[in-house]
Amino acid sequence: MCGIIGRFHPKTPNPPHPIHPQKIAHRGPDETHILEYPSLTMITHRLSIVSRDDGRQPIDDPRSDWVVSMNGEIYNYKVLSREATANGYPPQNPSDTATIASLLCFLSLDQVLKRMRGMFALALFHKPSQTLYLIRDRMGVKPLYWNLRDGQISWSSELSGLPTQGLKVNPIAASQFLLFEYVPAPLTILEQTYKLRPGFLIKFSGSQSKEEQWYHPPQISDETHRDIVPWEKSFSFSLQSALGLRIPDDLPTVIQLSGGLDSSLIAALLPKPQESLAYTLSIEEAGISESHKANIVAKHIGIPLKTISFHRKEFLNTAHDALNHLSEPLADSSVLPYWILMKQMRDDGIRCVISGDGADESLGGYPTYGALLWANRIRPFQSYLSSFLSRFPRTTKPLSRRNMAKRMVEGLHKNWWKQQLLWMGAWNPKELIHGNQEDIWNSSRFWAEHAQGNPLSRALYFDQRTYLAEGVLQKVDRISMAFGIEIRSPFMDDRFVELMATLPQNCKRPSKKIIRNMLKKNNMPRSIFNQSKQGFGAPLGAWISDLHFSKDQVSLLSPYLSPDVLHKAINDHKEGYVDNRRKIWSAYCLGLWLENRKYDT
């Protein structure tokens, strides 16, 4: 795992803009390597997990035609290394990056990408043709930012590494952030700066650039009422295979165990749980923490468990530390407990962690998927239902049925994918200054137009490419890499994702049925396999009142969110009948980011 950064300026002898490798150095604390040619600079900050003693990159292929720089891990690199050696091009060192370079000696780029099983963001330079390729992995686990300014193409694992001096905030992207709690690719929060979509590459040659979709994700099956037993066997075998590939060779096996369905199943499938270690987080707020469930699972399978606590008194300092670190804002409240957890793991010397991220968007784990069945029926009564539900006070409990019902009714929309975004997001378009502009939907429209099948199939496909890729996975990447820790999720294995796409829908609904069945067959206690979804976020319902907006923050937000609308949302939340925690939190995240950027520039 690494931080990669570079620039290519084929038409100018001197680079017109500086890049900032020091700003992403936290991603690779072990070593830094720089490769420079007259018109090309490639830099890698390396976190050594694979080939710890000899994994230098950027690296040339054996014929010296290609230069390869990679952020990520290729889990099947040993098999690919043997293939390269058998074809007469042994890798120059025993790393996955060197293996990719050797494969490019005798295979096309498309063939190499199809062989790679893992998570990655790649920068490849072909010397004979003077062509640069920037590539993002199939599911979007690893990010890659880029911009083109004055003939210079720059790229970086994080936005902070790019030359952005003088660039303005993109008002459409800022509005998207307030709506969705993240900025969907290809836009970023800044104008003239972009990030690759999952499964896409960009080719730069001279002054020409071309974007291509190199991976086409599978459509989600809409079949139902098929025997679940054979699918459980295929599911179990494929998941164990994906898990086995992600267990590190030379490091202890460490798992992030929340006590929810997904991480509990991963823990149950560990080949040697007694020789592994689990971490969980205890949020010190009544009715919030799932750590007691993690304790039940740990005792059941015999894995040692370390519990880290997160207290309300740490909320504000943690919020400032975590949000100030993000070079592009994210409003997922789980950023905060994740920051606490990763910081402790770093202090304990942990470098690689296995997680259960990514199952909900493949197996229908969110409550919104159940609401799809009712949306068309209740949409004509939206106004009446909204009035009726407003009589009931909100609760501070996360994912409470009362709060979710209010959100579902508020987000009802005749367009299915806009409805899905509104259900998963924060503000409503009518509350934003640019909310009536159709451009705010364009980034997500691409994936909506490619989704097929029934409502559940379309929603799962869409959420995988938007909410998962640009929200959940980017939160995991930024916070874990802030502390030099690599996160590996078996649920993000591309072959396993493709298997899950073929599962009949009665394996998925209600609420990840196939995982519940597997936990039951593993003799997990009923409190584990029969639990409802709780989530891993900070208890904003109870703690949001601790936040205070500065005058600068309110002013900086005003081009996108009226101060009157913001203050009304805050006051309505305080009165107790409207649950505006996500609106207030997303506005605070953007306001703090804008404030920091103002002083940085």
Buried (B, 14 or more C-beta within 10 A) or exposed (E): BBBBBBBBBBEEEEBBBEBBBEBBBBBBBBBBBEBEEEBBBBBBBBBBBBBBEEBBBBBBBBBEBBBBBBBBBBBBBEEBBEBBEEEEBBBBBBBBBBBBBBBBBBBEBEEBBEBBBBBBBBBBBBBEEBBBBBBBBBBBBBBBBBBBBEBBBBBBBBBBBBBBEEBEBBBBBBBBBBBBBBBBBBBBBBBEBBBBBBBBBBBBBEEEBEEEEBBEBBBBBBBEEBEBEEBBEEBBEBBBBBBEBBBBEEBEBBBBBBBBBBBBBBBBBBEEBEEBBBBBBBBBBEEBBBBEBBBBBBEBBEBEBBBBEBEBEBBEEBBEBBBEBBBBBBBBBBBBBBBBBBBBBBEEEBBBBBBBBBBBBBBBBBBBBBBBEEBEEBBEEBEEBEEEBEEEEBBBBBEBEBBBBBBBBBBBBEEBBBBBBBBBBBBBBEBBBBBEBEBBBBBBBBBBEBBEBBBBBBBBBBBBBBBBBBBBBBBBBBBBBBBBBBBBBBBBBBEBBBBBBBBBBBBBBEBBBBBBBBBBEBEBBEEBBEBEBBBBBBBBBBBBBEBEBEEBBBBBBBBBBBEEBBEBBBEBBEEEEBBBBBBBBBBBBBBBBBBBBEEEE
